[in-house]
Amino acid sequence: LRFDEKVRVVVFKSEVKGVFCAGADLKERAKMDDAEVGHFVKRLRNLMDEIAALPVPTIAAIDGYALGGGLELALACDLRVAASSAKMGLIETTRGLLPGAGGTQRLPRCVGIGIAKELIFTGRQIDGQEAASMGLVNHTVPQNNEGDAAYQKALTLAKEILPQAPFAVKMGKLAINRGMEVDIASGMAIEGMCYAQNIPTRDRQEGMAAFREKRAPQFIGK
């Protein structure tokens, strides 16, 4: 996905009705010794980092339970859509654990420190409506009979992104992600560098030409 230039948006969904991702298999985890657990969680954290580093926009379609590592997977995505009936939570403290695949870092960046601490300290599960009210998800939708309402909304969102200039979208994602980790002056410099990379693109010229000619632009990602 990282190197396939035809990919413009990635949507993460589950094939299991009622479950987005239920997190780690604790029965499997119980058979591991301490060293194996540490290695497992490190690999999981690296996987989430790889997902977060995908250059194109990513959308998590949460149509059911997203617990523990499952919510961490959703947090690694750029955008999240949930069914109102979905259940989400970093429930690790209820099992004698703490989030270890990015949850302690990505949740506070998403919803703020106070709310993140409350959710992690209590291990509380929240539904899609609550998640939307605190900014954990971008949209919440009523579940449908097929059980894929969040996925359908995610596809609608993806189709809004698809017509836009691919390289500009990638640079926008990079500028936001890098800029959020530094002071605003450094962030402005990062934006400037990303913008400079976009200036010589054919898509920028196409966007200007389409505006002058009063037509829809045809972007090619170059």
C-alpha positions, 0 to 999 in steps of 0.5 A: 500500500505504501508504494502503490501509487494507485492507492489514494485512500485506505479503509479499515473494516472488519469481516466479522459482524458486530466486531471491528477488532476485539484486541489481543487474544488474552488466552494466547497471551497467557501462554507467553512468558514475560519476554515473549509478551514484550516482543509481541507488544513491540511488534504490535506497536510497530505495526500501528506505527506503520499504519500511521505512517501510510502516506495516504489518508486512512479511515477506520470503519468501526461497526462494532467492538473496538477494544484495547488493541482494536481501538489502538488500530482505529487511533492509528488511522487518520479518520474514524467513523463509528456506528452509534451502537459501536463500543470502544475503549482502552480496557487494558487496566481492567486486565492488569495491563496498560495500552501498549500499541500507541494508545497512551500517546494517540488517545490524548492527542485525539481527545485531550489529556483529561478525557484520555486519562479518564478513559484509560484509568477507568477502562470504560467502554463508550458508544459511538455517540459518546465517542463523537461528542468527545472527538474520538470519531469524526462521524457517528451513524445509526447502524443498519440491518446489514451491520455495515453503516460505519463502512458505508459512511467511510466509503462516502468519506473516501469518495470525497477525498478521491477526486482531490489532488493525491500528492497535495493530500499526501503533503497535507497529511505529512505537514499535519502529522509532523507539525503536531509534534513541534512548536508552531514556528517549526510547524510553519517551516514543515508546512513550507517544505511540504508546500515547496514539494507541491509547487512543481507538480503537474496536478498544481498546474492542472488545478490552476488551469481547471479553475481558469477554464471553469471545469473540473480538474483531472488530477493524476498524482504527478 
